[in-house]
Amino acid sequence: MPLTTTGELVGRAAAAGSAVASFNVITLEHVEAVIAGAESVDAPVVLQVSENAVKFRYGRLLPLARAAVAAAERAAVPVALHLDHVQSDALLRQAPDAGFGSVMYDAARLTYAENLAATRAAVDWAHARGLWIEAELGEIGGKGTTPLDAHAPGARTDPEQARAFVADSGVDALAVAVGTTHAMTTRTATLDHALLGRLSAALDVPLVLHGSSGLPDTELTAAVGSGIAKVNIGTALNLAMTGAIREFLAAHPEAVDSRGYLTVGREAMTRAVADLITTLAPH
């Protein structure tokens, strides 16, 4: 199936009152598991490659991107390719030729004025090349101060500030701080549902939820019901893969062929993908 775009998938999900699952991939096994899991429940999916994943791959984007594109084009469901948490302008500029249809440009570490200026420049560049672009807005302090990271404990995005940021930056979607934290290994986070409702009412672009691995199913379902149209998931796959590999190696201490433990790791991720996509479907 031809590669689709994140913008198309998110737009359809928002119109249907659902959310598209967007999984961070690090290895080819991640890519294969995400596509296999999506195919098993007949749902579209987004493959995300983060700037940190690119750094892990010796700073080279193309090897994993080319593999992801090849796998996506052979998938039985629509698959999009998204470049996630990009802080490097040099990496941003590699996105179109590497097959990415969308980018999350991350300047949330900067002051509000600097974030807005950097994001506006990224949006102008991306839109001129047909890219859909997402940004992030955490909790902004006083004038000139460094903002609280969008996923720091207690961080919350202000609806009026978010409305101004979206209007002035021209972004296509906004990731908001409503109570999640990146890299959580337990599913114990809770969302600020009242704030999420206000953000949904204030903004006319799709809302994105980062750090979703820390949310139980009930919170994920509620988030979609409150207007989240794209849900980013990464750690949940790593937990599934690592746990399965640990069990395999404990049961087979003599194992040396990586295909044995990578197979069970990939299968565990495939199940996790299918379960999470099903959770996000309209109820």
C-alpha positions in Angstrom: 0.0 0.0 0.0 1.4 3.5 -0.8 2.8 5.4 2.1 0.2 7.8 3.5 0.7 10.9 5.7 0.3 11.6 9.3 -1.9 14.6 8.5 -4.3 12.4 6.5 -4.6 9.8 9.3 -4.9 12.4 12.1 -7.6 14.3 10.1 -9.6 11.2 9.6 -9.3 10.2 13.2 -10.3 13.6 14.5 -13.4 13.7 12.2 -14.4 10.2 13.5 -13.9 11.1 17.2 -11.0 8.6 17.5 -7.2 8.8 17.6 -4.4 7.4 15.5 -1.7 5.5 17.4 1.8 6.7 16.7 4.6 4.4 17.8 8.2 5.3 18.2 10.5 2.8 16.4 14.2 2.2 17.1 15.0 -1.1 15.3 13.6 -3.0 12.3 11.9 -5.3 14.8 10.0 -2.3 16.1 8.9 -1.3 12.6 7.8 -4.9 11.7 5.9 -5.3 15.0 4.1 -2.0 14.7 2.9 -2.8 11.2 2.0 -6.4 12.1 0.0 -5.3 15.1 -1.9 -2.7 13.1 -2.6 -5.2 10.4 -4.0 -7.7 13.0 -6.7 -5.2 14.0 -7.0 -3.7 10.5 -6.1 -0.1 11.6 -3.9 2.6 10.2 -0.8 3.5 12.1 2.1 6.0 12.3 5.7 5.0 12.6 7.7 7.6 14.5 11.5 8.0 14.4 12.8 10.4 17.1 15.9 12.5 17.0 17.1 10.4 19.9 16.6 7.2 17.8 18.6 8.9 15.0 21.4 9.6 17.5 21.4 5.9 18.6 21.8 4.9 15.0 25.1 6.8 14.7 23.4 10.0 13.7 22.2 8.5 10.4 18.5 8.9 9.6 18.4 7.1 6.2 19.0 3.4 7.1 16.0 3.1 9.5 13.9 5.5 7.4 14.5 3.5 4.2 13.6 0.3 6.0 10.5 1.9 7.5 9.3 3.1 4.1 9.9 -0.3 2.4 7.9 -2.0 5.2 5.1 0.6 5.1 4.7 0.2 1.3 4.2 -3.5 1.7 1.7 -3.2 4.6 -2.0 -4.1 4.3 -3.1 -1.0 6.2 -2.3 2.7 5.8 1.1 3.6 7.3 2.6 7.1 7.8 6.2 8.0 8.7 6.7 10.8 11.2 10.0 12.4 12.4 9.6 13.0 16.2 10.9 15.5 18.7 13.2 17.3 16.2 15.4 20.0 17.7 18.1 20.0 15.0 17.3 22.1 11.9 19.8 20.0 10.0 17.7 16.9 10.8 14.5 18.7 10.0 15.8 19.4 6.5 16.4 15.7 5.9 12.8 14.7 6.4 11.3 15.1 2.9 14.0 13.2 1.0 13.9 10.4 3.7 10.2 9.7 3.1 8.7 11.5 6.1 5.4 13.3 5.5 5.4 15.0 8.9 7.6 16.3 11.6 7.2 17.2 15.3 9.4 20.2 15.8 10.4 20.6 19.4 11.4 24.0 20.6 9.4 23.7 23.9 12.7 24.0 25.9 13.0 27.7 24.8 11.2 30.7 26.2 7.8 31.4 24.7 9.0 34.0 22.3 12.0 31.9 21.1 9.8 28.8 20.8 7.3 30.7 18.7 10.0 32.2 16.4 11.8 28.9 15.9 8.5 27.0 15.3 7.2 29.6 12.9 10.4 29.3 10.8 10.2 25.5 10.9 6.5 25.7 9.8 7.2 28.0 6.9 10.0 25.7 5.7 8.0 22.5 6.2 4.8 23.8 4.6 6.7 24.9 1.5 7.7 21.3 1.1 4.3 19.7 1.8 5.1 18.6 5.3 2.5 18.4 8.1 4.0 19.8 11.3 3.3 19.3 15.0 4.7 21.4 17.9 4.6 21.3 21.7 3.8 23.8 24.3 4.5 23.1 28.0 4.0 25.5 30.9 5.5 28.9 30.3 6.7 31.0 33.2 7.2 34.8 33.3 8.6 36.8 30.5 12.0 35.6 29.4 12.0 32.6 31.7 12.7 29.0 30.7 9.5 27.1 30.4 8.7 24.0 32.4 9.1 20.9 30.2 5.8 19.8 28.8 6.1 16.4 30.6 7.6 17.5 33.9 5.4 16.7 36.9 2.8 19.4 37.3 3.3 21.0 33.9 0.1 22.2 32.3 -0.5 24.0 28.9 -2.6 27.2 29.2 -5.5 27.2 26.7 -5.3 30.9 25.9 -1.6 30.8 25.4 -2.0 27.7 23.3 -4.6 29.4 21.1 -2.2 32.3 20.5 0.7 30.0 19.8 -1.2 27.9 17.2 -2.5 31.1 15.5 0.9 32.8 15.4 3.0 29.7 14.5 0.7 28.1 11.9 1.3 24.5 13.2 -1.0 21.7 12.1 -1.3 20.0 15.5 -0.2 20.7 19.1 1.1 18.4 21.7 -0.2 19.6 25.1 0.9 19.1 28.7 -2.1 17.6 30.6 -0.4 15.2 33.1 1.7 12.6 31.1 5.4 12.0 31.5 7.8 10.5 29.0 9.4 7.1 29.7 7.0 5.9 32.4 7.4 2.2 33.1 4.1 2.0 35.1 0.6 2.8 33.9 -0.3 5.0 36.8 -0.5 8.5 35.3 -3.8 10.5 35.4 -4.8 13.2 33.1 -6.2 16.7 33.9 -9.4 16.0 32.1 -10.9 19.5 32.8 -7.9 21.2 31.2 -8.0 18.8 28.2 -11.6 19.8 27.6 -10.7 23.5 27.7 -7.8 23.0 25.3 -10.0 21.0 22.9 -12.6 23.8 23.0 -10.0 26.6 22.6 -8.0 25.1 19.6 -9.0 24.4 16.0 -6.1 22.0 15.4 -5.8 18.3 16.4 -4.4 17.7 19.9 -1.6 15.3 20.5 -0.8 13.3 23.6 2.9 12.5 24.3 4.1 10.1 27.1 1.1 7.9 26.7 2.7 4.7 27.9 2.1 5.7 31.5 -1.7 5.9 31.1 -4.0 3.0 31.9 -6.6 2.0 29.3 -9.4 4.0 31.0 -7.3 7.2 30.8 -6.4 6.6 27.1 -10.0 6.1 26.2 -11.1 9.2 28.1 -8.3 11.2 26.4 -9.7 10.3 23.0 -13.2 11.2 24.1 -11.9 14.6 25.1 -10.4 15.5 21.8 -6.9 13.8 21.5 -6.5 12.7 17.9 -2.9 11.4 17.9 -1.4 9.3 20.7 2.3 8.9 20.9 3.6 5.6 22.4 7.2 4.4 22.8 8.1 3.0 26.2 5.3 0.5 26.1 6.9 -1.3 23.2 10.3 -1.3 24.8 8.8 -2.8 28.0 7.1 -5.5 26.0 10.2 -6.3 24.0 12.7 -6.3 26.9 10.4 -8.3 29.2 9.9 -11.0 26.6 13.6 -11.2 25.8 14.5 -11.4 29.5 12.1 -14.3 30.0 13.4 -16.1 26.9 17.1 -15.8 27.9 16.3 -16.9 31.5 14.6 -20.0 30.1 17.3 -20.5 27.4 20.6 -19.5 29.0 22.5 -21.4 26.3 20.9 -19.2 23.5 23.3 -17.3 21.3 21.3 -16.8 18.0 19.8 -13.4 18.2 16.9 -14.5 16.0 15.5 -16.5 18.9 15.1 -13.7 21.4 14.3 -11.1 18.8 11.4 -13.2 17.6 9.8 -13.3 21.0 10.5 -9.6 21.5 8.9 -8.7 18.2 5.9 -10.9 18.9 5.4 -9.2 22.3 5.6 -5.7 20.7 3.1 -6.9 18.1 0.6 -7.8 20.8 1.1 -4.6 22.6 0.5 -2.6 19.4 -2.8 -4.4 18.7 -4.0 -4.0 22.3 -3.2 -0.2 22.3 -4.8 0.5 19.0 -7.9 -1.4 20.1 -8.0 0.8 23.2 -8.0 4.0 21.2 -10.8 2.9 18.9 -14.2 4.6 19.4 -16.3 3.0 22.1 
